[in-house]
Amino acid sequence: MGRKIMAKFPKEFLWGGATAANQYEGAYLEGGKGLSTSDVLTNGSHTEPRRVTWKNPDTGETGTTSFFEIGQKGLPNGAVPAVLDGYYYPSHEATDFYHHYQEDIKLMAEMGFKTFRLSINWARIFPNGDDQKPNEEGLAFYEKVFQELKKYGIEPLVTLSHYETPLALAINYGGWVDRSLIDFFVNYATTVMKRYKGLVKYYLTFNEINCMEFMPFMAGGVTDPTPQNKAQAAHNQFVASSLTVKAAREIDPEIKVGQMLAYGPRYTYTCDPKDQLLVMEEMQDTFFYSDVQTGGYYPNYRLKYYEREGIKLDDRPEDYDLIKNYSADFLSFSCYGSTTVTTHEVDGNDGGNFIMGVKNPYLKTNAWGWATDPAVLRLALNTLYDRYRKPLWIVENGIGWADQVSEDGKIHDDYRIEYLQENISSMRDAITIDGVDLMGYTMWGCIDLVSAGTGEMRKRYGFVYVDKDDEGKGTLARTPKDSFYWYKKVIASQGEDL
Ligand code: BGP
């Protein structure tokens, strides 16, 4: 299984795992929390997309719109996203970190975690997003979590917005399209950075900010996703990110605020130059977001696109000073594998899925069609480091699998160990061979949680199994998988013993 690596990672390397409130925390209405955009998403399957439930307040009509459709056409006229009777909403209980945080953090400590990525659910702090005062119960909850982490010397890495825009902001303002959200967000970010001063050093503003491109409802509560609105929503998030960096420097110069990018490298299926151009153009849709937030400038290829499409931003001259002077301190990203694309017809093409692309004959895929790529992290790290020369952090990587509990009561996830061996080796090469500055690695979904893409429970990523099924049944009991003991050994040997 994999090759033996004899090099160690740097001593200060931040090993850990990652989660998001809406997929992990549950307790969706406890402690004064308001609804977030994720709370109106029902589950799907690996063949059916998740759906947003809605109602029309004037006519009383209710219905659902697929996750992809709402990103392209929005909701039917007059409809607003809403929680309806008769639907199952995976985020409402998730795997209940809210009531299991002590047990879960203990398990993380047992693995030797140096860091733990979690998100603060914005609607737990400001239930409607635009409230005057924060909800003390919400603030107190995360404080308890950070204190618990501190007990074990685990450094939190906090995402401020992980597909958790307060639903009221989507309904009343159309989401991030409205510039008022800049102030609401900066007020929220400032509130938490002040409150957790000395407890939290690392923040990320928007999870996978480039998902604004194809999932604007998830990424920014955008219910009317015209190209104009998506461009404006992204711009508003860039300004809010820069203002967060500025506020962090004033509150505590120790705080570092990073960008979070979904990085899915494209490969050409053929050597046709047209395919190469396709890759370049598709990657521009990703790089635009890091050029602005980490690079500090609007790239020309994007400005030209806006010009062609007649997109005009509602901007202020000072927006661009902020973007330039307060770019992200580091660039973090998610990367699960690569996507192969082509302009040609290919037999057996899975067809049109933005994550899967066409099947790469050199790579294995999981049950959801996601390719495992043993070289992807070295390639990603080099590309991003060359482009920005800023510290990097892999904050999501891992493999979704329908794990089974064996007769011996254990979970033998050797496929996950193999995936991680390959990916961690690739990351090691980027550090030791290429000299990339990498701060840390947090494997996605370290304790089993709900899938963001499908809402399924059976698409598991964790080192720890959680007893819960797709109907929401189960005891929520936690059981370490084989990979738990393997990762513990990896951390203890500073990545030498893979
Ligand atoms: C990223 C998200 C995560 C996460 C992960 C895995 O896009 O930031 O929230 O869930 O992908 O995706 P999925 O849950 O669809 O397997």
Boltz pocket constraint, residues with backbone or C-beta under 6 A from the ligand:
constraints:
  - pocket:
      binder: B
      contacts: [[A, 20], [A, 23], [A, 207], [A, 208], [A, 262], [A, 334], [A, 396], [A, 400], [A, 444], [A, 450], [A, 451], [A, 452], [A, 453], [A, 454], [A, 459]]
      max_distance: 6.0
